[in-house]
Amino acid sequence: MWANGGQIGGKETLQFLGFWLSFISIVLLIIPFASLSHNPGVIKDTSWTVAKASSSSSDITVKQYVGLRLVVVTCDGDLCPEQQDHFKWTDADCVEDFCDECLDATDGTITAAVVGLITMFPQITTNLQRSSPAGDLHCQKFMGMLTSLLGFVGGIISLYSYQSGCYTNLPSTINGYDVTYHLGPSYYCMLFATMFKPVDFLINLVIPVPAQGYWKQPEEENALNSTFIDTNSKY
């Protein structure tokens, strides 16, 4: 990882930047992965969409936290039958079209949450591999670019599908209640992790692969090797 007499070169710096971006992405993607949980407390902290319903005629505020497998409902007010409840998506009692659309959106996002986290490990391995002289190979460059590009395209498609199916299409009134929505932490964590991927793609693109698979050795080491070869050639 070190070159030019112990100084960190531009290639190493860029690859370390890619490594840290990949590391941060892994941390971010843990949040949407955790939204697969069946624990109501976890879903409230890692929701994808949060709905808030209120009515001027009753002192009740209802919030709904949407996870990928579980939905948590909280109620604040003296007339609330329960302070908190939850149900699985498969048990949802809703016949409206937007319910089916939201269910389809969460089903599709499950794959994105799992695959997005798993594919980060080959990406971060490539960053480390290319940061060492012996590991900077054409195949590593290609894999680094490919995983970043596919991850970016897949992430954008998944985020757009989720937003279309479980956010922008949701009604503003339900059973006389005014409802407002905002996207939760899982959505934004995946969005930021996805936005890092083009940077990693460009890092792998602009760093050339050395002709012999490793970077130029320091001049002192080359001179020493040349002297050693000339000395041995006399015998």
N, C-alpha and C positions, 0 to 999 in steps of 0.2 A: 504493500500500500504506500510505500515511501519510495521516492525517486529523487534524482538530482541532489545527491549528497545529504539526504535526510530532510529535504524541503518537500512540502506537499505541492504537487503540480496542479495545473488547471484541470487535467482529466480526473485526477483523484478527487479534487474539490467538487466537481460536478457530480461524480458518482456518489460521493458522500451526501450531497444535497438530495439526490434521488433516493438514497437509503433512508434519510430522515423523513422525507415526504411519505415514503412507503410505510415507515414505522408509525407516523402520525395517522395515516389512513387506516392501519390495522386497529389502532385505538378507537378511531371514530366508528369503524364498522362493527365493533363489539356492541354498540348501542342498538342498531337495527337488528343484529343477531339476537340480542337479549329480548327483543320484542316478540320472539317466538314463545316466550314463557307463558305458563298458565297461572302465574302468580299475579294477583290483582295489583299489589304494590309495585311490582316491576313494570307492569303495563302502564300504570299512571306515570312512571318516570321515563318510559321509553316509547310513548305512544307515537303513532303516525299522524293521526288527526284528532283534534280535540274539538268537541261541539259543546256549546253553552246555550241552553234554552231557558228563557224566562218569560214571564207573563205579567202584564200590568194589573191584572185582576186577581192574582194570587201571589202570596209571598213565598214563592218557590223558585229556586234556581237549580237546574239539573245540568250536570256535566257528563259527557260521554267520552271516554278515552278508548281510541281504536288501536288495538294491537293486531298482529297478523293471525292470531288464533283465538284471541280472547278480547272481549269488549267489557270495560268497567264503567258502571254508571254510579254517579254520586248525586245525592239530593240534599239541598240545604234549605231548611224551612220547617216551620212547626207542623205543616200538613204533610210532610214527607212520610210515606209508609215505611221506608227504610233509608238509612243514611248512605248505604253503599250496597251495590249488587253487581254481579257479573254473569256473563253467559258466553258460551263458546259460539263462534261463528256458525258452526254446524247446527246449533240449536236456536238460532235467531228466529224470533217470531215476527217476521215482517214480510209483507206481500208487495210492497212498493218496488218499482223498477230500480230505484237508486240503491236499494238494499242488495239486490242481485249484482248490480254493477260494482258496488263496493266490495262485496264478497269475492267477485272475480278479480278485482284489483289486488286484494290482499293475497289471494292464492298465487297470483303471478309474482308478487313481490317476495314471497317466501323463498323462491328459487334464487332471486337476485340477492337477497340478504345472505344466504348460505354460500352461494358461489362467489359473491363479491369478497367475502372474508377469506375463503379458502385460496382463491387465486392471488391474493396478496402475498402469500408466502413464496411462490416461485418468483414473483416480481422483486421482492426484497432480497432473495437469494441471488438473482441476477445482478442487482446493484452491488452486492458484496463481491461477487465473482469478478465483475469487470473492474473493480477498484484495485485488484491485484494484478501485477504484470503478467503472471503466467495464466491468469484466467480470462484475459481480455481476448476472446475469440469471436469469430464471425457468428457462430451458432448462438452464443450468449447475447450478442447484439440483436440478432433477429428475434430471439425469444423475448428479450426485454421490450422491443418495439411491439411485438405481436400481442403480448399479454396486456400492455398498457392500452393499445388501440382497441382491442376487443372489450376490455373492461370499461373503457370510456363509452363506447357505443352501447354496450349492454346496459350500463348504468343509466345513461340518459333515456333510453327507451323504457326501462322499468320505472324510472321516476315520472316520466311523462304519462305512462299508462296509469300509475297510481293516482297522480294528481287529477287526471281526467275522470277516473272511475270512483274516487272516494274523497273528492274535495270540491272541485269547481262545479260538479253536477248536483251537489246536495241542495235540498230545498231550504229556503229562508224561513219558512213557517211549517210547523208540524203540530197538528191537533190544537191549534190556537196559540201555540208558543212561538215567539220569535227566536230564531236560532242563528247564532253566529259560529263561524268555524275558523280555526287556524291550524296550520301544519305543525306537527309535533317534532320533538328532538330527533327521532329516528330518521325522518325525512331529510332534515338539514345535515345530519351527520353523514348520510349516504351521499348527499349532494356535494358536500365539501370534499369527501374522499374521492368522488368521481372527478371533480374538477382538478385534482392533483395529477390524474393520469396523463393528460396531454403534456404536462411538464416533464414527467418521467419519459414519455415517448420522445420528446425533443432532446432530452439529455442523451438518450441512447442513439438518437439519429445524428447529432452533431459530433459525437466523439468517435473518431475513426479507429478502426481496428489496426494495430501495427502489422507490418508486412510479415513478421515472423511470429506473431501471436503474443508478443510481449513488448513492453515499452523500452525505449532507448536506455542503455545502461550508462552510468556516469563515465566520463572520459577517462578518469583515473583507472577504473576497473577495466575498460577496454584496452588501455595501454598495457596494464599488467597482464591481461590475457594474451595480447600480441607478443609480449616479451617472453612469456612462458612457452608459447608455440614455437617461436624462433629458436629458443634455447634447446628445446627437445628435438627440433628438426636436424640438429647437428649430429645426433647420435643414432 
